[in-house]
Amino acid sequence: MYPTVRPRRLRRTAPIRRLVRETRLHPADLVLPVFLKQSLTEPAPLTSMPGVLQHTRDSLRRAAAEAVAAGVGGLMVFGVPSVRDAVGSQATDPAGILNLAMADLRAEVGPDTVLMADLCLDEFTDHGHCGVLTADGAVDNDATLLRYREMAVALAEAGSDMVGTSGMMDGQVGAVRDALDTTGHTDTAVFAYGAKYASAFYGPFREAVDSALQGDRRTYQQDPANRREAAREVALDVAEGADLIMVKPAMAYLDVLSDVAAATTVPVAAYQVSGEYAMIEAAAANGWIDRNRAIAETLTGIRRAGAQIVLTYWAAEVAAELSAGRDFS
């Protein structure tokens, strides 16, 4: 009349649950995305992302030091210039804000963390697209690759350990890898956004980078309805020399993330994007969900689906709790 197999025995107490837990969060698995805005004299809070700032150079250095002390695995840096033009000239200027940021952070944290830079033109162009436009307003894939090559070299020379190719141009990984290798930056890794979807969840990010985008990016970012397409994109990136692969966004694409993790031998990351962050913060602020449990559950779910690395705006907070021996849940 009674069960002889009782799985609940392994859920009975917190220490037992901790002992048999299959997926664990660790500070080194977390990467903190950060924003640096050239025109600021004081850090500026983002209304759509409570707790996230647009930084000055000084405040970014402080935030980086705190995150590294908490044990995060790395920083992904986005720059917001004061001047934009059609080809994103500031992206390749050694005195451009993103290149200055990488040099600042290298001087601040030394070799103690992994410095990653977003390699894309959208923050730097006056039209807000990720590449150079043709006369009729379409994104010119191959002309954009030339700009990406120049940007990769500039970021490597500024101190980046990795460049995040997020523009979703065909051939971008191969172009960037070749540019880095032919200029002697053979140790600079390419963090390829292999599966990046045209998602509604990027909305708050547009505020974070003061996006000038008119229209959308559906001609180069992936259709959210497509799963198998991601396998093709990732295979091309790995063949072109990608050192790591990114899936973005994370939470609505866990099936894609699982597929990618099963199919590739390079490290796989997922980006818990701005809209995912904002939804949880908004629901928690209204008392609808338990904030910390929701954060821990989503991060664990992303790791469980196959991400070795998670980019999240909670990285420093969660890492600090985990490093102090507290279970963030």
C-alpha positions as a Markdown table, in Angstrom:
| # | Residue | x | y | z |
|---|---|---|---|---|
| 1 | Met | 0.0 | 0.0 | 0.0 |
| 2 | Tyr | 3.0 | 2.3 | 0.5 |
| 3 | Pro | 5.7 | 3.4 | -1.9 |
| 4 | Thr | 9.1 | 1.9 | -1.6 |
| 5 | Val | 10.8 | 4.5 | -3.8 |
| 6 | Arg | 10.5 | 7.9 | -2.1 |
| 7 | Pro | 12.3 | 10.7 | -4.1 |
| 8 | Arg | 11.1 | 13.2 | -1.4 |
| 9 | Arg | 13.8 | 11.8 | 0.9 |
| 10 | Leu | 16.3 | 13.8 | -1.1 |
| 11 | Arg | 14.2 | 17.0 | -0.7 |
| 12 | Arg | 13.6 | 16.8 | 3.0 |
| 13 | Thr | 16.1 | 19.4 | 4.3 |
| 14 | Ala | 18.1 | 22.3 | 2.8 |
| 15 | Pro | 21.4 | 20.6 | 3.4 |
| 16 | Ile | 20.2 | 17.5 | 1.5 |
| 17 | Arg | 18.8 | 19.5 | -1.3 |
| 18 | Arg | 22.1 | 21.4 | -1.5 |
| 19 | Leu | 24.1 | 18.1 | -1.5 |
| 20 | Val | 22.2 | 16.6 | -4.5 |
| 21 | Arg | 21.7 | 19.7 | -6.5 |
| 22 | Glu | 22.6 | 19.1 | -10.2 |
| 23 | Thr | 23.1 | 22.6 | -11.4 |
| 24 | Arg | 25.0 | 25.2 | -9.3 |
| 25 | Leu | 25.7 | 28.9 | -9.7 |
| 26 | His | 29.2 | 30.1 | -9.3 |
| 27 | Pro | 30.5 | 33.7 | -9.5 |
| 28 | Ala | 33.0 | 32.9 | -12.2 |
| 29 | Asp | 30.1 | 31.8 | -14.5 |
| 30 | Leu | 28.6 | 35.3 | -14.5 |
| 31 | Val | 29.5 | 38.2 | -16.7 |
| 32 | Leu | 28.4 | 41.7 | -16.0 |
| 33 | Pro | 27.3 | 43.9 | -18.9 |
| 34 | Val | 28.2 | 47.6 | -18.3 |
| 35 | Phe | 27.5 | 50.9 | -20.1 |
| 36 | Leu | 29.8 | 53.9 | -20.4 |
| 37 | Lys | 28.3 | 57.2 | -21.7 |
| 38 | Gln | 30.8 | 59.8 | -22.9 |
| 39 | Ser | 28.8 | 62.9 | -22.1 |
| 40 | Leu | 28.1 | 62.2 | -18.5 |
| 41 | Thr | 29.7 | 63.9 | -15.5 |
| 42 | Glu | 27.8 | 61.7 | -13.0 |
| 43 | Pro | 26.4 | 58.2 | -13.3 |
| 44 | Ala | 22.8 | 58.1 | -14.7 |
| 45 | Pro | 20.2 | 55.6 | -13.5 |
| 46 | Leu | 18.2 | 53.9 | -16.2 |
| 47 | Thr | 14.4 | 54.2 | -15.7 |
| 48 | Ser | 13.6 | 51.0 | -17.5 |
| 49 | Met | 16.3 | 49.0 | -15.7 |
| 50 | Pro | 16.2 | 49.7 | -11.9 |
| 51 | Gly | 19.7 | 49.4 | -10.4 |
| 52 | Val | 21.6 | 49.7 | -13.7 |
| 53 | Leu | 23.6 | 52.8 | -14.5 |
| 54 | Gln | 25.1 | 54.6 | -17.5 |
| 55 | His | 28.6 | 55.2 | -16.1 |
| 56 | Thr | 31.2 | 57.8 | -16.3 |
| 57 | Arg | 34.8 | 56.7 | -16.8 |
| 58 | Asp | 35.4 | 57.0 | -13.0 |
| 59 | Ser | 32.3 | 55.3 | -11.9 |
| 60 | Leu | 32.9 | 52.5 | -14.4 |
| 61 | Arg | 36.3 | 51.9 | -12.9 |
| 62 | Arg | 34.8 | 51.7 | -9.4 |
| 63 | Ala | 31.9 | 49.4 | -10.5 |
| 64 | Ala | 34.4 | 47.1 | -12.3 |
| 65 | Ala | 36.6 | 46.9 | -9.2 |
| 66 | Glu | 33.6 | 46.0 | -7.1 |
| 67 | Ala | 32.4 | 43.3 | -9.5 |
| 68 | Val | 35.9 | 41.8 | -9.8 |
| 69 | Ala | 36.1 | 41.7 | -6.0 |
| 70 | Ala | 32.8 | 39.9 | -5.9 |
| 71 | Gly | 34.3 | 37.3 | -8.2 |
| 72 | Val | 32.5 | 37.8 | -11.5 |
| 73 | Gly | 34.0 | 36.0 | -14.4 |
| 74 | Gly | 34.2 | 39.0 | -16.7 |
| 75 | Leu | 32.8 | 42.3 | -17.9 |
| 76 | Met | 31.1 | 43.0 | -21.2 |
| 77 | Val | 31.5 | 46.7 | -22.0 |
| 78 | Phe | 29.2 | 48.9 | -24.2 |
| 79 | Gly | 30.2 | 52.5 | -25.1 |
| 80 | Val | 27.8 | 55.4 | -25.8 |
| 81 | Pro | 29.7 | 58.2 | -27.7 |
| 82 | Ser | 28.8 | 61.8 | -27.8 |
| 83 | Val | 29.2 | 62.0 | -31.6 |
| 84 | Arg | 27.7 | 59.6 | -34.1 |
| 85 | Asp | 27.9 | 59.4 | -37.8 |
| 86 | Ala | 26.9 | 57.1 | -40.7 |
| 87 | Val | 29.8 | 54.7 | -40.4 |
| 88 | Gly | 30.4 | 54.8 | -36.6 |
| 89 | Ser | 33.7 | 56.5 | -36.8 |
| 90 | Gln | 34.1 | 56.7 | -33.0 |
| 91 | Ala | 34.1 | 52.9 | -32.8 |
| 92 | Thr | 37.6 | 52.7 | -34.4 |
| 93 | Asp | 39.1 | 56.0 | -33.0 |
| 94 | Pro | 41.7 | 55.1 | -30.4 |
| 95 | Ala | 40.2 | 58.1 | -28.4 |
| 96 | Gly | 36.7 | 56.7 | -28.8 |
| 97 | Ile | 34.8 | 56.1 | -25.6 |
| 98 | Leu | 34.7 | 52.3 | -25.8 |
| 99 | Asn | 38.5 | 52.0 | -26.6 |
| 100 | Leu | 39.2 | 54.4 | -23.7 |
| 101 | Ala | 37.0 | 52.3 | -21.5 |
| 102 | Met | 38.9 | 49.1 | -22.3 |
| 103 | Ala | 42.2 | 50.8 | -21.5 |
| 104 | Asp | 40.8 | 52.3 | -18.2 |
| 105 | Leu | 39.5 | 48.9 | -17.1 |
| 106 | Arg | 42.7 | 47.1 | -18.0 |
| 107 | Ala | 44.6 | 49.6 | -15.9 |
| 108 | Glu | 42.1 | 49.3 | -13.0 |
| 109 | Val | 41.7 | 45.5 | -12.8 |
| 110 | Gly | 44.8 | 44.3 | -14.5 |
| 111 | Pro | 44.7 | 40.6 | -15.3 |
| 112 | Asp | 42.1 | 39.8 | -12.6 |
| 113 | Thr | 39.1 | 39.4 | -14.9 |
| 114 | Val | 38.1 | 38.9 | -18.5 |
| 115 | Leu | 37.5 | 42.1 | -20.4 |
| 116 | Met | 35.1 | 41.8 | -23.2 |
| 117 | Ala | 34.0 | 44.6 | -25.6 |
| 118 | Asp | 30.9 | 44.7 | -27.7 |
| 119 | Leu | 32.0 | 44.7 | -31.3 |
| 120 | Cys | 29.1 | 46.3 | -33.1 |
| 121 | Leu | 28.4 | 49.7 | -34.7 |
| 122 | Asp | 24.8 | 50.3 | -33.5 |
| 123 | Glu | 25.9 | 52.5 | -30.5 |
| 124 | Phe | 28.1 | 54.5 | -32.9 |
| 125 | Thr | 26.0 | 55.1 | -35.9 |
| 126 | Asp | 23.5 | 58.0 | -36.3 |
| 127 | His | 21.0 | 55.6 | -37.8 |
| 128 | Gly | 21.3 | 53.0 | -35.1 |
| 129 | His | 21.9 | 50.0 | -37.3 |
| 130 | Cys | 24.6 | 47.5 | -36.7 |
| 131 | Gly | 26.4 | 48.3 | -39.9 |
| 132 | Val | 27.0 | 50.6 | -42.8 |
| 133 | Leu | 24.0 | 51.4 | -45.0 |
| 134 | Thr | 23.6 | 51.4 | -48.7 |
| 135 | Ala | 22.2 | 54.4 | -50.6 |
| 136 | Asp | 18.7 | 52.9 | -50.3 |
| 137 | Gly | 19.0 | 52.4 | -46.5 |
| 138 | Ala | 19.7 | 48.6 | -46.4 |
| 139 | Val | 22.5 | 47.3 | -44.2 |
| 140 | Asp | 25.5 | 46.5 | -46.4 |
| 141 | Asn | 26.9 | 43.3 | -45.1 |
| 142 | Asp | 30.4 | 43.3 | -46.8 |
| 143 | Ala | 31.1 | 47.0 | -46.2 |
| 144 | Thr | 30.2 | 46.4 | -42.6 |
| 145 | Leu | 32.7 | 43.6 | -42.3 |
| 146 | Leu | 35.5 | 46.1 | -43.2 |
| 147 | Arg | 34.4 | 48.3 | -40.3 |
| 148 | Tyr | 34.3 | 45.3 | -38.0 |
| 149 | Arg | 37.8 | 44.4 | -38.9 |
| 150 | Glu | 39.0 | 47.9 | -38.0 |
| 151 | Met | 37.0 | 47.9 | -34.8 |
| 152 | Ala | 38.4 | 44.5 | -33.7 |
| 153 | Val | 42.0 | 45.7 | -34.0 |
| 154 | Ala | 41.2 | 48.9 | -32.1 |
| 155 | Leu | 39.6 | 47.0 | -29.3 |
| 156 | Ala | 42.4 | 44.5 | -29.1 |
| 157 | Glu | 45.0 | 47.3 | -28.9 |
| 158 | Ala | 43.0 | 49.0 | -26.2 |
| 159 | Gly | 43.3 | 45.9 | -24.0 |
| 160 | Ser | 40.2 | 43.7 | -24.7 |
| 161 | Asp | 40.7 | 40.0 | -24.0 |
| 162 | Met | 37.6 | 39.2 | -26.1 |
| 163 | Val | 35.5 | 40.9 | -28.7 |
| 164 | Gly | 31.8 | 40.2 | -28.9 |
| 165 | Thr | 30.7 | 40.0 | -32.5 |
| 166 | Ser | 27.0 | 40.9 | -32.0 |
| 167 | Gly | 26.1 | 42.4 | -35.3 |
| 168 | Met | 24.9 | 39.2 | -37.0 |
| 169 | Met | 26.6 | 40.0 | -40.3 |
| 170 | Asp | 27.4 | 37.0 | -42.5 |
| 171 | Gly | 31.1 | 36.2 | -42.3 |
| 172 | Gln | 31.7 | 38.5 | -39.3 |
| 173 | Val | 33.7 | 36.0 | -37.3 |
| 174 | Gly | 36.0 | 35.1 | -40.1 |
| 175 | Ala | 36.6 | 38.7 | -41.0 |
| 176 | Val | 37.4 | 39.6 | -37.4 |
| 177 | Arg | 39.6 | 36.6 | -36.8 |
| 178 | Asp | 41.6 | 37.3 | -39.9 |
| 179 | Ala | 42.0 | 41.0 | -38.9 |
| 180 | Leu | 43.2 | 40.1 | -35.4 |
| 181 | Asp | 45.6 | 37.5 | -36.6 |
| 182 | Thr | 47.1 | 39.5 | -39.4 |
| 183 | Thr | 47.8 | 42.4 | -37.0 |
| 184 | Gly | 49.5 | 40.2 | -34.4 |
| 185 | His | 46.5 | 39.9 | -32.0 |
| 186 | Thr | 46.4 | 36.2 | -32.1 |
| 187 | Asp | 45.5 | 35.8 | -28.4 |
| 188 | Thr | 42.4 | 38.0 | -28.6 |
| 189 | Ala | 39.4 | 35.7 | -28.5 |
| 190 | Val | 36.2 | 36.1 | -30.6 |
| 191 | Phe | 33.1 | 35.8 | -28.5 |
| 192 | Ala | 30.6 | 35.1 | -31.3 |
| 193 | Tyr | 26.9 | 35.9 | -31.0 |
| 194 | Gly | 26.0 | 32.8 | -33.0 |
| 195 | Ala | 22.3 | 32.8 | -32.4 |
| 196 | Lys | 20.9 | 36.3 | -31.8 |
| 197 | Tyr | 17.3 | 36.9 | -32.4 |
| 198 | Ala | 15.2 | 39.9 | -33.4 |
| 199 | Ser | 13.6 | 40.1 | -29.9 |
| 200 | Ala | 11.2 | 42.4 | -28.2 |
| 201 | Phe | 13.1 | 41.8 | -25.0 |
| 202 | Tyr | 15.9 | 44.3 | -26.0 |
| 203 | Gly | 13.6 | 47.3 | -25.3 |
| 204 | Pro | 15.3 | 48.6 | -22.2 |
| 205 | Phe | 18.7 | 48.2 | -23.7 |
| 206 | Arg | 17.8 | 50.9 | -26.3 |
| 207 | Glu | 17.6 | 53.4 | -23.4 |
| 208 | Ala | 20.9 | 52.1 | -22.0 |
| 209 | Val | 22.7 | 52.9 | -25.3 |
| 210 | Asp | 20.6 | 56.0 | -26.3 |
| 211 | Ser | 19.7 | 54.1 | -29.4 |
| 212 | Ala | 19.1 | 56.1 | -32.6 |
| 213 | Leu | 17.4 | 53.1 | -34.4 |
| 214 | Gln | 14.5 | 53.7 | -36.7 |
| 215 | Gly | 12.8 | 50.6 | -37.9 |
| 216 | Asp | 14.1 | 47.2 | -36.8 |
| 217 | Arg | 16.9 | 44.7 | -37.3 |
| 218 | Arg | 14.9 | 41.8 | -38.8 |
| 219 | Thr | 17.0 | 41.6 | -42.0 |
| 220 | Tyr | 20.0 | 40.5 | -40.0 |
| 221 | Gln | 19.0 | 39.2 | -36.6 |
| 222 | Gln | 17.2 | 35.8 | -36.5 |
| 223 | Asp | 13.5 | 35.3 | -36.8 |
| 224 | Pro | 12.2 | 34.2 | -33.3 |
| 225 | Ala | 10.2 | 31.4 | -35.0 |
| 226 | Asn | 13.4 | 29.6 | -36.2 |
| 227 | Arg | 15.2 | 26.9 | -34.2 |
| 228 | Arg | 17.2 | 24.9 | -36.7 |
| 229 | Glu | 18.6 | 28.1 | -38.3 |
| 230 | Ala | 20.6 | 28.6 | -35.1 |
| 231 | Ala | 22.5 | 25.4 | -35.7 |
| 232 | Arg | 23.6 | 26.7 | -39.1 |
| 233 | Glu | 24.6 | 30.0 | -37.8 |
| 234 | Val | 26.6 | 28.5 | -34.9 |
| 235 | Ala | 28.3 | 26.0 | -37.2 |
| 236 | Leu | 29.5 | 28.7 | -39.5 |
| 237 | Asp | 30.8 | 30.8 | -36.6 |
| 238 | Val | 32.8 | 27.9 | -35.2 |
| 239 | Ala | 34.2 | 27.0 | -38.6 |
| 240 | Glu | 35.3 | 30.7 | -39.0 |
| 241 | Gly | 37.2 | 30.6 | -35.7 |
| 242 | Ala | 34.8 | 31.5 | -32.9 |
| 243 | Asp | 36.3 | 30.8 | -29.5 |
| 244 | Leu | 33.0 | 31.1 | -27.6 |
| 245 | Ile | 29.4 | 31.1 | -28.7 |
| 246 | Met | 26.5 | 33.3 | -27.4 |
| 247 | Val | 22.8 | 32.7 | -27.5 |
| 248 | Lys | 20.7 | 35.9 | -27.1 |
| 249 | Pro | 18.2 | 36.3 | -25.5 |
| 250 | Ala | 18.3 | 33.5 | -23.0 |
| 251 | Met | 14.9 | 32.8 | -21.3 |
| 252 | Ala | 12.7 | 32.6 | -24.4 |
| 253 | Tyr | 15.3 | 30.6 | -26.3 |
| 254 | Leu | 16.3 | 27.8 | -23.8 |
| 255 | Asp | 15.5 | 25.2 | -26.5 |
| 256 | Val | 18.0 | 26.9 | -28.8 |
| 257 | Leu | 20.5 | 27.2 | -26.0 |
| 258 | Ser | 20.2 | 23.5 | -25.3 |
| 259 | Asp | 20.6 | 22.6 | -29.0 |
| 260 | Val | 23.7 | 24.7 | -29.2 |
| 261 | Ala | 25.3 | 23.4 | -26.1 |
| 262 | Ala | 24.8 | 19.8 | -27.3 |
| 263 | Ala | 26.2 | 20.4 | -30.7 |
| 264 | Thr | 29.3 | 22.5 | -30.2 |
| 265 | Thr | 32.6 | 21.9 | -28.4 |
| 266 | Val | 33.4 | 25.5 | -27.6 |
| 267 | Pro | 32.2 | 27.2 | -24.5 |
| 268 | Val | 28.5 | 28.4 | -24.7 |
| 269 | Ala | 27.1 | 31.5 | -23.1 |
| 270 | Ala | 23.6 | 33.0 | -22.9 |
| 271 | Tyr | 22.7 | 36.7 | -22.4 |
| 272 | Gln | 19.8 | 37.4 | -19.9 |
| 273 | Val | 18.9 | 40.6 | -21.7 |
| 274 | Ser | 17.5 | 43.9 | -20.5 |
| 275 | Gly | 13.8 | 43.0 | -21.0 |
| 276 | Glu | 14.2 | 39.8 | -19.0 |
| 277 | Tyr | 15.8 | 41.8 | -16.2 |
| 278 | Ala | 13.2 | 44.6 | -16.3 |
| 279 | Met | 10.3 | 42.2 | -16.1 |
| 280 | Ile | 11.5 | 40.5 | -12.9 |
| 281 | Glu | 12.5 | 43.8 | -11.3 |
| 282 | Ala | 9.0 | 45.3 | -12.2 |
| 283 | Ala | 7.1 | 42.3 | -10.9 |
| 284 | Ala | 9.2 | 42.2 | -7.7 |
| 285 | Ala | 8.6 | 45.9 | -7.1 |
| 286 | Asn | 4.9 | 45.3 | -7.3 |
| 287 | Gly | 5.1 | 42.5 | -4.8 |
| 288 | Trp | 4.0 | 39.9 | -7.4 |
| 289 | Ile | 7.1 | 37.6 | -7.2 |
| 290 | Asp | 9.9 | 36.9 | -4.8 |
| 291 | Arg | 12.8 | 38.8 | -6.4 |
| 292 | Asn | 15.8 | 36.8 | -5.2 |
| 293 | Arg | 14.1 | 33.5 | -5.9 |
| 294 | Ala | 13.1 | 34.6 | -9.4 |
| 295 | Ile | 16.7 | 35.7 | -10.1 |
| 296 | Ala | 18.2 | 32.5 | -8.9 |
| 297 | Glu | 15.6 | 30.4 | -10.7 |
| 298 | Thr | 16.1 | 32.0 | -14.0 |
| 299 | Leu | 19.9 | 31.9 | -13.8 |
| 300 | Thr | 19.8 | 28.3 | -12.8 |
| 301 | Gly | 17.4 | 27.5 | -15.6 |
| 302 | Ile | 19.8 | 29.1 | -18.1 |
| 303 | Arg | 22.7 | 27.2 | -16.7 |
| 304 | Arg | 20.7 | 24.0 | -16.7 |
| 305 | Ala | 19.8 | 24.4 | -20.3 |
| 306 | Gly | 23.5 | 24.4 | -21.2 |
| 307 | Ala | 25.0 | 27.8 | -20.7 |
| 308 | Gln | 28.5 | 27.6 | -19.2 |
| 309 | Ile | 28.5 | 31.4 | -19.0 |
| 310 | Val | 25.6 | 33.8 | -18.3 |
| 311 | Leu | 25.7 | 37.5 | -19.0 |
| 312 | Thr | 23.3 | 39.1 | -16.6 |
| 313 | Tyr | 22.8 | 42.6 | -15.0 |
| 314 | Trp | 22.6 | 40.9 | -11.6 |
| 315 | Ala | 26.1 | 39.4 | -12.0 |
| 316 | Ala | 27.8 | 41.5 | -9.4 |
| 317 | Glu | 25.0 | 41.2 | -6.8 |
| 318 | Val | 24.6 | 37.5 | -7.2 |
| 319 | Ala | 28.4 | 36.9 | -7.3 |
| 320 | Ala | 28.9 | 38.8 | -4.0 |
| 321 | Glu | 26.3 | 36.7 | -2.3 |
| 322 | Leu | 27.7 | 33.5 | -3.6 |
| 323 | Ser | 31.3 | 34.5 | -2.7 |
| 324 | Ala | 30.1 | 35.2 | 0.8 |
| 325 | Gly | 28.8 | 31.7 | 1.1 |
| 326 | Arg | 25.1 | 32.7 | 0.9 |
| 327 | Asp | 22.7 | 30.8 | -1.3 |
| 328 | Phe | 21.1 | 33.5 | -3.5 |
| 329 | Ser | 17.5 | 32.2 | -3.4 |
